[in-house]
Amino acid sequence: MNVRKMEKTHGSAILPQLNVTMLAMFEEKIARLRQLMVKENLEGVFISSVANIAYLTGYTNFSKEEREAYLFIGKNFEYLITDGRYTQAVKEKIPHLTIFERGNGKSTEDLFKKHPEIKTLGIEEDNLTVGEYKFIKKHFKKIKHFPVNQLRVTKTADEIAKIQKACDMGDQTFQFIVKQIKVGVSEKQIAGELEKFIKDQRAELSFPTIVAFGKNSAVPHHQTSDKRLTINDKFVLLDFGVKYQDYCSDMTRTIFFGEPAAKQKEIYQVVLEAQKKAVELINKGQRKASEIDKVARDYIVKAGYPSIPHSLGHGIGLEVHELPYISHKSKQELKEGMVFSIEPGIYLPNFGGVRIEDLYVLEKTGLKQITNSLKELTIT
C-alpha cells in the first residue's frame, strides 16, 4: 500500500481525515513486519497484544483488560479485527486499514477461511489465552511464535522525543513530591499526591506507583501501604513513571528522611557506583546485555551484599517493560536507538533497601541519560 494508491482507493471525501505522515509510518512498519515474516517463513501473522497493535496502526485506545482487537496480516492484506463498539472510531482515525467487524453473523473464522494460502501462521504465543490458541490451531496447518516485539526494540527519533518528554515530566514530579515528605505522612498519601501531580499535567501513570518507607524498601516491588513515616524509617523509596502520548518513563530514587546511618550511606554509594560501572562499560563499547548486568551485579556482591534479585534493566516505550532486557540470561546486543533502564539495587530484609533507576538512550557516541533527577545522596 502506498499514499497514491490510498488516495485513489478512498477518494477525496476521506483524504482530509488522513494523516499522511501517519500513513507513511504505517507503511514503513508493515514493510518491516513483512520482511520479518519472510525471514520466519510465514505466509501470515495474527497479532493480539495491544502494544503491538498500537505500534503498527497508530490506534491506541484499545483496552489491555479486554480482548477488543486483533491484526491479521498476510503478504497482500491487512485486517484490523474488532467489533461494533470500535468500528467507527477506528475508521475515522486509521482509514488506511481494512476493518473486519465481528458480530451480526460474521466471525473471525469466516475471515480465516478467505485465506487458504496461509499454511504457516505467526502468533504471539505469550499473549494468547489457551482458548484463542486452540481456535487458531483449528484453522491453520502450522502455527509458530512470531517475534513481533523485535520491531519495537530500536526507537525512532519521534519515539525517543516522547519518552524524553515523559522523563522530563517525571523529573518535575520528583521535585514536587520530595517537598511533601514529612513525619506522619503515609505511603499511600505520597503516592496519591504524586499521581495527582502527574494527572494535573494532563499525563498518565506508566504503572502503579511504589512508595516504600523504612523496612518496606527492602521489598523490590512493595505494595504501597498505609504505613506512616517516622524519623527512624530513614529510607524513602519512590518508583514511578509518566506516560506521555502513549510512551512511558520509569525512574526510581531512594532518599533519606533525616541523617542516615553509616551502613545506610554505604549501601547507597555501592548501588550508585554499580550503576556508574554499568554505564562506563557501555560507553567503552560493551554491547552484550549479559556482560553489562554482570559488572554491576559483581560489584555489589564483592562489596559484601546480596546479588540483585532482578535484572539490571529493561527496555521501555509503549510498555514499561519491553525489549531489550539487561540480565545475566539475556542474549541481547545493545544497539543505537535502544532506550532502557539501568537499575541496580540492594535489599536487606528487616533493614531497608536502595534502588537507583535511570533511563538511557544509546546513541552513536555512547549513552545519553534521559532521567535527570538528583541522585547523589539526598537527605530531606
KOLZA-850010 format. One record per residue (C-alpha): z, y, x; residue number from 1. Coordinates in nm, 4 decimals. Layout:
BEGIN
SITE:c3:c2:c1:num
SITE:Z:Y:X:NUM
...
//
This chain:
BEGIN
SITE:c3:c2:c1:num
SITE:0.0000:0.0000:0.0000:1
SITE:-0.0776:0.3497:0.1252:2
SITE:-0.0351:0.7027:-0.0054:3
SITE:-0.4006:0.7430:-0.1045:4
SITE:-0.4016:0.4150:-0.2936:5
SITE:-0.0790:0.5199:-0.4615:6
SITE:-0.2374:0.8438:-0.5825:7
SITE:-0.5338:0.6607:-0.7323:8
SITE:-0.3240:0.3892:-0.8911:9
SITE:-0.0611:0.6032:-1.0554:10
SITE:-0.2537:0.9196:-1.1268:11
SITE:-0.1590:1.2852:-1.1256:12
SITE:0.0944:1.2524:-1.4095:13
SITE:0.3383:1.0605:-1.1858:14
SITE:0.2426:1.2053:-0.8498:15
SITE:0.4594:1.5227:-0.8845:16
SITE:0.7670:1.2964:-0.9078:17
SITE:0.6686:1.1073:-0.5971:18
SITE:0.8359:1.1951:-0.2714:19
SITE:0.5516:1.1324:-0.0263:20
SITE:0.7910:1.1160:0.2700:21
SITE:0.9940:0.8522:0.0884:22
SITE:0.6786:0.6543:0.0168:23
SITE:0.5729:0.6666:0.3816:24
SITE:0.9177:0.5402:0.4864:25
SITE:0.8932:0.2615:0.2293:26
SITE:0.5522:0.1564:0.3593:27
SITE:0.6769:0.1527:0.7189:28
SITE:0.9823:-0.0582:0.6317:29
SITE:0.7813:-0.3048:0.4220:30
SITE:0.5289:-0.3360:0.7064:31
SITE:0.8109:-0.4265:0.9479:32
SITE:0.9540:-0.6689:0.6948:33
SITE:0.6163:-0.8430:0.6642:34
SITE:0.5922:-0.8664:1.0419:35
SITE:0.9291:-1.0412:1.0380:36
SITE:0.8028:-1.2699:0.7598:37
SITE:0.5100:-1.3755:0.9791:38
SITE:0.7472:-1.4395:1.2700:39
SITE:0.9667:-1.6569:1.0447:40
SITE:0.6637:-1.8394:0.8908:41
SITE:0.7367:-1.7211:0.5372:42
SITE:0.4981:-1.6516:0.2511:43
SITE:0.7623:-1.4595:0.0561:44
SITE:1.1184:-1.3281:0.0620:45
SITE:1.3864:-1.2836:-0.2037:46
SITE:1.6324:-1.0057:-0.1194:47
SITE:1.9609:-0.9854:-0.3064:48
SITE:2.2047:-0.7604:-0.1158:49
SITE:2.2479:-0.4078:-0.2459:50
SITE:2.2406:-0.2569:0.1037:51
SITE:1.9095:-0.4197:0.1945:52
SITE:1.7541:-0.3257:-0.1402:53
SITE:1.8686:0.0325:-0.0864:54
SITE:1.7349:0.0366:0.2682:55
SITE:1.3913:-0.0924:0.1715:56
SITE:1.3418:0.1016:-0.1525:57
SITE:1.5500:0.4163:-0.1180:58
SITE:1.7222:0.3441:-0.4510:59
SITE:2.0980:0.3348:-0.4006:60
SITE:2.2504:0.3274:-0.7487:61
SITE:2.2901:-0.0473:-0.7950:62
SITE:2.6469:-0.1732:-0.8031:63
SITE:2.7826:-0.4185:-0.5465:64
SITE:3.0143:-0.5604:-0.8104:65
SITE:2.7371:-0.6802:-1.0427:66
SITE:2.4053:-0.8503:-0.9664:67
SITE:2.1689:-0.5890:-1.1066:68
SITE:1.8534:-0.6218:-0.8968:69
SITE:1.6529:-0.8294:-0.6526:70
SITE:1.3481:-0.7632:-0.4388:71
SITE:1.0735:-1.0265:-0.4418:72
SITE:0.8114:-0.9602:-0.1726:73
SITE:0.5032:-1.1507:-0.0647:74
SITE:0.2043:-1.0807:0.1545:75
SITE:0.0329:-0.8723:-0.1152:76
SITE:0.3004:-0.7749:-0.3664:77
SITE:0.6428:-0.6126:-0.4016:78
SITE:0.8539:-0.6518:-0.7152:79
SITE:1.1885:-0.4978:-0.7969:80
SITE:1.3502:-0.7302:-1.0490:81
SITE:1.6024:-0.5584:-1.2770:82
SITE:1.6844:-0.5154:-1.6461:83
SITE:1.6557:-0.2540:-1.9171:84
SITE:1.9650:-0.0642:-1.8058:85
SITE:1.7892:0.0467:-1.4877:86
SITE:1.4156:0.0304:-1.5557:87
SITE:1.3644:0.3948:-1.6489:88
SITE:1.5788:0.5331:-1.3659:89
SITE:1.4034:0.3129:-1.1107:90
SITE:1.0583:0.4104:-1.2388:91
SITE:1.1449:0.7774:-1.2022:92
SITE:1.2967:0.7543:-0.8549:93
SITE:1.0768:0.4911:-0.6916:94
SITE:0.7462:0.4784:-0.8831:95
SITE:0.5760:0.3149:-0.5853:96
SITE:0.7398:-0.0199:-0.6701:97
SITE:0.6258:-0.2687:-0.9314:98
SITE:0.9128:-0.3215:-1.1753:99
SITE:0.9706:-0.6612:-1.3336:100
SITE:1.2115:-0.6199:-1.6238:101
SITE:1.4141:-0.9261:-1.7158:102
SITE:1.5030:-0.9871:-2.0779:103
SITE:1.3083:-0.9720:-2.4056:104
SITE:1.1606:-1.3132:-2.3361:105
SITE:1.0826:-1.2543:-1.9674:106
SITE:1.2733:-1.4210:-1.6848:107
SITE:1.2676:-1.4361:-1.3060:108
SITE:1.1386:-1.7913:-1.3475:109
SITE:0.8201:-1.6524:-1.5060:110
SITE:0.7658:-1.4304:-1.2036:111
SITE:0.8160:-1.7154:-0.9596:112
SITE:0.5561:-1.9240:-1.1450:113
SITE:0.2985:-1.6486:-1.0956:114
SITE:0.3118:-1.7030:-0.7178:115
SITE:0.2484:-2.0706:-0.6379:116
SITE:0.1073:-1.9647:-0.2999:117
SITE:0.4641:-1.9228:-0.1697:118
SITE:0.5593:-2.2527:-0.0075:119
SITE:0.8468:-2.1254:0.2083:120
SITE:1.0723:-1.8507:0.0751:121
SITE:1.3181:-1.6484:0.2794:122
SITE:1.6584:-1.5768:0.1249:123
SITE:1.9835:-1.4058:0.2228:124
SITE:2.1920:-1.7205:0.2294:125
SITE:2.5147:-1.5273:0.2945:126
SITE:2.4632:-1.3147:-0.0173:127
SITE:2.3710:-1.5632:-0.2899:128
SITE:2.6002:-1.7487:-0.5274:129
SITE:2.5728:-2.1276:-0.5470:130
SITE:2.4118:-2.0892:-0.8892:131
SITE:2.1492:-1.8457:-0.7621:132
SITE:2.0729:-2.0731:-0.4684:133
SITE:2.0222:-2.3751:-0.6943:134
SITE:1.7972:-2.1740:-0.9259:135
SITE:1.5739:-2.0589:-0.6392:136
SITE:1.5636:-2.4039:-0.4853:137
SITE:1.4100:-2.5445:-0.8055:138
SITE:1.1041:-2.3234:-0.7709:139
SITE:1.0083:-2.3369:-0.4032:140
SITE:0.9309:-2.6301:-0.1763:141
SITE:1.1270:-2.4864:0.1114:142
SITE:1.3792:-2.2061:0.1491:143
SITE:1.5377:-2.0707:0.4668:144
SITE:1.7638:-1.7889:0.5723:145
SITE:1.5777:-1.4623:0.6324:146
SITE:1.7491:-1.2198:0.8756:147
SITE:1.6502:-0.9034:0.6888:148
SITE:1.9581:-0.7240:0.8304:149
SITE:1.7752:-0.7083:1.1636:150
SITE:1.5556:-0.4347:1.0190:151
SITE:1.8591:-0.2085:0.9850:152
SITE:2.0089:-0.2564:1.3320:153
SITE:1.8266:0.0302:1.5008:154
SITE:1.8680:0.3591:1.3187:155
SITE:1.6109:0.6346:1.2672:156
SITE:1.6840:0.9959:1.3591:157
SITE:1.7385:1.0685:0.9886:158
SITE:1.9912:0.7863:0.9551:159
SITE:2.1778:0.8975:1.2670:160
SITE:2.1927:1.2537:1.1336:161
SITE:2.3511:1.1302:0.8097:162
SITE:2.6066:0.9188:0.9978:163
SITE:2.6840:1.2188:1.2205:164
SITE:2.7428:1.4348:0.9117:165
SITE:2.9779:1.1700:0.7716:166
SITE:3.1630:1.1664:1.1055:167
SITE:3.1910:1.5462:1.1065:168
SITE:3.3465:1.5322:0.7602:169
SITE:3.5823:1.2630:0.8863:170
SITE:3.6927:1.4873:1.1730:171
SITE:3.7642:1.7682:0.9245:172
SITE:3.9626:1.5235:0.7131:173
SITE:4.1732:1.4190:1.0130:174
SITE:4.2559:1.7817:1.0964:175
SITE:4.3699:1.8281:0.7367:176
SITE:4.5730:1.5100:0.6968:177
SITE:4.7760:1.5432:1.0180:178
SITE:4.9340:1.8562:0.8676:179
SITE:5.0511:1.6569:0.5633:180
SITE:5.2574:1.4075:0.7650:181
SITE:5.6314:1.4721:0.7203:182
SITE:5.9595:1.2894:0.6626:183
SITE:5.9745:1.1190:0.3242:184
SITE:5.6029:1.1097:0.2504:185
SITE:5.4715:0.7646:0.1567:186
SITE:5.1702:0.5794:0.2963:187
SITE:5.0080:0.5944:-0.0478:188
SITE:5.0678:0.9693:-0.0725:189
SITE:4.8944:1.0299:0.2611:190
SITE:4.6067:0.8027:0.1567:191
SITE:4.5793:0.9894:-0.1731:192
SITE:4.5718:1.3319:-0.0068:193
SITE:4.3163:1.2101:0.2447:194
SITE:4.0897:1.0655:-0.0231:195
SITE:4.1176:1.3770:-0.2412:196
SITE:4.0149:1.5948:0.0532:197
SITE:3.7054:1.3797:0.1081:198
SITE:3.6081:1.3841:-0.2601:199
SITE:3.6631:1.7607:-0.2821:200
SITE:3.3887:1.7919:-0.0194:201
SITE:3.1557:1.6019:-0.2565:202
SITE:3.1607:1.2958:-0.0378:203
SITE:3.2813:0.9412:-0.0972:204
SITE:3.5049:0.6924:0.0786:205
SITE:3.3395:0.4353:0.3023:206
SITE:3.6196:0.1848:0.2347:207
SITE:3.9815:0.1784:0.1109:208
SITE:4.1923:0.3946:0.3420:209
SITE:4.4514:0.2291:0.5664:210
SITE:4.7730:0.4224:0.6295:211
SITE:5.0434:0.2358:0.8203:212
SITE:5.3862:0.3690:0.9237:213
SITE:5.6129:0.2163:1.1845:214
SITE:5.6105:-0.1649:1.1983:215
SITE:5.3303:-0.1760:0.9411:216
SITE:5.0911:-0.0519:1.2113:217
SITE:5.1189:-0.3967:1.3730:218
SITE:4.9071:-0.5388:1.0865:219
SITE:4.5411:-0.4622:1.1688:220
SITE:4.4332:-0.4432:0.8027:221
SITE:4.7618:-0.3368:0.6473:222
SITE:4.7569:-0.2792:0.2710:223
SITE:4.8686:0.0827:0.2260:224
SITE:5.2106:0.0703:0.0584:225
SITE:5.4901:0.2775:-0.0931:226
SITE:5.6758:0.2874:0.2390:227
SITE:5.8095:0.6322:0.3182:228
SITE:5.8028:0.7843:0.6660:229
SITE:6.1236:0.8188:0.8650:230
SITE:6.1834:0.9817:1.2024:231
SITE:6.2393:0.6339:1.3501:232
SITE:5.8996:0.4951:1.2479:233
SITE:5.7082:0.6855:1.5190:234
SITE:5.3747:0.5035:1.4681:235
SITE:5.1341:0.6517:1.2118:236
SITE:4.8014:0.4672:1.1986:237
SITE:4.5136:0.6158:0.9965:238
SITE:4.1907:0.4202:0.9444:239
SITE:3.9404:0.5814:0.7084:240
SITE:3.5766:0.6638:0.6555:241
SITE:3.3455:0.9038:0.4763:242
SITE:3.0212:0.8158:0.3019:243
SITE:2.7560:1.0896:0.3079:244
SITE:2.4207:1.0344:0.1351:245
SITE:2.4956:0.6595:0.1374:246
SITE:2.5697:0.6438:0.5133:247
SITE:2.9179:0.5647:0.6393:248
SITE:3.1592:0.6806:0.9049:249
SITE:3.4649:0.4942:1.0316:250
SITE:3.7464:0.6205:1.2513:251
SITE:4.0992:0.5127:1.3447:252
SITE:4.3637:0.7289:1.5015:253
SITE:4.7215:0.6369:1.5886:254
SITE:4.9537:0.9330:1.6209:255
SITE:5.3277:0.9595:1.6764:256
SITE:5.5767:1.1236:1.4445:257
SITE:5.8260:1.2621:1.6914:258
SITE:5.8552:1.1861:2.0612:259
SITE:5.7501:0.8234:2.1296:260
SITE:5.9473:0.5867:2.3498:261
SITE:5.8142:0.4853:2.6912:262
SITE:5.6783:0.1500:2.5675:263
SITE:5.5027:0.3170:2.2743:264
SITE:5.3362:0.5617:2.5121:265
SITE:5.2342:0.2770:2.7396:266
SITE:5.0720:0.0805:2.4564:267
SITE:4.8770:0.3880:2.3523:268
SITE:4.7493:0.4541:2.7037:269
SITE:4.6460:0.0901:2.7532:270
SITE:4.4410:0.0969:2.4315:271
SITE:4.2817:0.4286:2.5227:272
SITE:4.1928:0.3027:2.8699:273
SITE:4.0456:-0.0188:2.7250:274
SITE:3.8135:0.1902:2.5110:275
SITE:3.7150:0.4032:2.8101:276
SITE:3.6329:0.0932:3.0158:277
SITE:3.4001:-0.0374:2.7441:278
SITE:3.2242:0.2991:2.7262:279
SITE:3.1904:0.3159:3.1051:280
SITE:3.0411:-0.0334:3.1197:281
SITE:2.7744:0.0547:2.8631:282
SITE:2.6950:0.3771:3.0470:283
SITE:2.6482:0.1757:3.3669:284
SITE:2.3738:-0.0215:3.1924:285
SITE:2.5503:-0.3268:3.0472:286
SITE:2.3898:-0.4149:2.7130:287
SITE:2.5406:-0.7571:2.6347:288
SITE:2.7844:-0.7123:2.3483:289
SITE:2.9964:-1.0061:2.4631:290
SITE:3.0468:-0.8533:2.8098:291
SITE:3.1464:-0.5194:2.6604:292
SITE:3.4020:-0.6912:2.4377:293
SITE:3.5303:-0.8834:2.7404:294
SITE:3.6012:-0.5834:2.9617:295
SITE:3.8266:-0.4200:2.7010:296
SITE:3.9911:-0.7464:2.5992:297
SITE:4.0622:-0.8482:2.9588:298
SITE:4.2115:-0.5102:3.0425:299
SITE:4.4602:-0.5352:2.7542:300
SITE:4.5602:-0.8934:2.8449:301
SITE:4.6030:-0.8077:3.2144:302
SITE:4.8327:-0.5225:3.1102:303
SITE:5.0585:-0.7866:2.9538:304
SITE:4.9685:-0.7508:2.5878:305
SITE:4.8124:-0.9900:2.3306:306
SITE:4.4349:-1.0177:2.3104:307
SITE:4.2626:-0.8056:2.0451:308
SITE:4.2709:-1.0105:1.7197:309
SITE:3.9383:-0.8693:1.6007:310
SITE:3.6028:-0.7860:1.7525:311
SITE:3.5840:-0.4793:1.9747:312
SITE:3.3304:-0.3125:1.7497:313
SITE:3.0706:-0.3293:1.4758:314
SITE:2.7549:-0.1542:1.3667:315
SITE:2.7644:0.0982:1.0865:316
SITE:2.5122:0.2515:0.8473:317
SITE:2.4629:0.1789:0.4784:318
SITE:2.7566:-0.0594:0.5179:319
SITE:3.0777:-0.0097:0.7127:320
SITE:3.0344:-0.3427:0.8901:321
SITE:2.6838:-0.4458:0.9892:322
SITE:2.4878:-0.5472:1.2970:323
SITE:2.5410:-0.5208:1.5899:324
SITE:2.8804:-0.6888:1.6304:325
SITE:3.0542:-0.6369:1.9640:326
SITE:3.2572:-0.9528:2.0047:327
SITE:3.3089:-1.2358:2.2511:328
SITE:3.0927:-1.4586:2.0277:329
SITE:2.8044:-1.2123:1.9972:330
SITE:2.4622:-1.2786:2.1477:331
SITE:2.3525:-0.9255:2.0600:332
SITE:2.1881:-0.6977:2.3149:333
SITE:2.2610:-0.3308:2.2502:334
SITE:1.9528:-0.1101:2.2231:335
SITE:1.8681:0.2556:2.1953:336
SITE:1.9216:0.3846:1.8421:337
SITE:2.2066:0.1490:1.7544:338
SITE:2.5231:0.3053:1.6075:339
SITE:2.8510:0.1174:1.6440:340
SITE:3.2264:0.1426:1.6818:341
SITE:3.4453:0.0673:1.9810:342
SITE:3.7977:-0.0016:1.8555:343
SITE:4.0452:-0.1828:2.0821:344
SITE:4.3967:-0.2388:1.9570:345
SITE:4.7381:-0.3747:2.0456:346
SITE:4.9558:-0.5123:1.7651:347
SITE:5.3168:-0.6211:1.8253:348
SITE:5.4887:-0.7763:1.5202:349
SITE:5.8161:-0.6070:1.4187:350
SITE:5.7453:-0.3269:1.6660:351
SITE:5.4204:-0.1487:1.5838:352
SITE:5.0604:-0.1180:1.6831:353
SITE:4.7928:0.1136:1.8156:354
SITE:4.4219:0.1168:1.7377:355
SITE:4.1762:0.3834:1.8524:356
SITE:3.8320:0.3696:1.6941:357
SITE:3.5295:0.5896:1.7548:358
SITE:3.1632:0.5682:1.6626:359
SITE:2.8865:0.5964:1.9207:360
SITE:2.5083:0.6098:1.9186:361
SITE:2.3274:0.4530:2.2133:362
SITE:2.0727:0.6997:2.3490:363
SITE:1.8294:0.6678:2.6371:364
SITE:2.0787:0.8264:2.8763:365
SITE:2.3839:0.6372:2.7503:366
SITE:2.6444:0.6623:2.4783:367
SITE:2.6982:0.9672:2.2633:368
SITE:3.0324:0.9766:2.0817:369
SITE:2.9891:1.0998:1.7243:370
SITE:3.3524:1.0978:1.6073:371
SITE:3.5276:1.3790:1.7828:372
SITE:3.8877:1.3986:1.6631:373
SITE:4.1566:1.4417:1.9260:374
SITE:4.2667:1.1059:2.0671:375
SITE:4.4756:1.1923:2.3670:376
SITE:4.8388:1.1096:2.2874:377
SITE:4.9114:1.3108:1.9707:378
SITE:5.2632:1.3934:1.8532:379
SITE:5.3113:1.5665:1.5197:380
//
